[in-house]
Amino acid sequence: MEALVWVGTAVSLAGLLGIVACVVHVTRARRRAGADDAALREAVRRVLPWNLGAFFLSMAGLVLVIVGVILA
């Protein structure tokens, strides 16, 4: 079950990298948009599915780690 913990860790880190990428994308869009509220809303709307997917990936990885620890 040690492998399950390591796989879960890798999946969780991939999700964390996705979350960081989403934050960077929105921060750059915020700088580019300036006072244009519509452009910022569009950028956030486009990154939202990626953000939710990254959170899900991170959560699934943590579940794998917990299951691996419980079974070990």
LINKAPE-V355659 format. One record per backbone hydrogen bond with DSSP energy under -0.5 kcal/mol. NH is the residue of the N-H (numbers start at 1). CO is the residue of the C=O. If there is no record, write none. Layout:
nh:co
NH:CO
NH:CO
This chain:
nh:co
5:1
6:2
7:3
8:4
9:5
10:6
11:7
12:8
13:9
14:10
15:11
16:12
17:13
18:14
19:15
20:16
21:17
22:18
23:19
24:20
25:21
26:22
27:23
28:24
29:25
30:26
31:27
32:28
33:29
34:30
36:33
37:35
40:36
41:37
42:38
43:39
44:40
45:41
46:42
47:43
48:44
49:45
51:47
52:48
53:49
54:50
55:51
56:52
57:53
58:54
59:55
60:56
61:57
62:58
63:59
64:60
65:61
66:62
67:63
68:64
69:65
70:66
71:67
72:68
